[in-house]
């Protein structure tokens, strides 16, 4: 399989599978049992806690696509519950628990883990700090399905970080890109206050950013041979199709 075909085959399924974890009530339930209040505290402190105990403005700059008020509220409300490092470890455990519950039992997670680990370890993380921080999180190999889901999450962070770079290189703010992608109403759901509808030029720039994101991911999959890329696409489909 050629590299662009691999990116096209795996990027959206990995992204959507990671989104399912993030939006699942079971994930929120883990945060509630850990002491977080209902809302975005567990999500913000957990997902972005890999950055360490940084100011909220740093979190906003690194993640990009959620509105500043949402990130500020979630990050600060979660701070009294546990330190950022502990919150990140708790979130990683939630990722792995979700994987054990949702990765199909007949999926070849050992082969997936082998290929995904190679991709993640070899990736160039320049300008991708959230990906680099998640890559540094421990990933226990005695939990194959959980480890597979954590690696899905790390690869999703690679895609997301590449997309933020592509959005800015295409002349858009993250806010405008979200509106162009989702519409003003859904962008407001993600924390953007009173977003204005996107114009045709902004929509065209966002489409360019999508293409550029794919291009930025090409070197990631160059680590694999053509046959391994075909295997990886098959494994991703098997893991995420349900």
Buried (B, 14 or more C-beta within 10 A) or exposed (E): BEBEBBBEBBBEBBBEBBEEBBEBEEBBEBBEEBEBBEBBBBBBBBBBBBBEEBEBEBBBBBBBBBBBEBBBBBBEBBBEBBEBBBBBBBBBBBBBBBBBEBBEEEBBBEBBBBBBBBBBEEBEBEEBBBBBBBBEBEBEEEBBBBBBBBBBBBBBBBBBBBBBBBBBBBEBEBBBBBBBBBBBEEBBEBBBEEBEEBEEEBBEBBEBBBEBBBEBBEEBBEBBEEEBBBBBBBBBEBBBEE
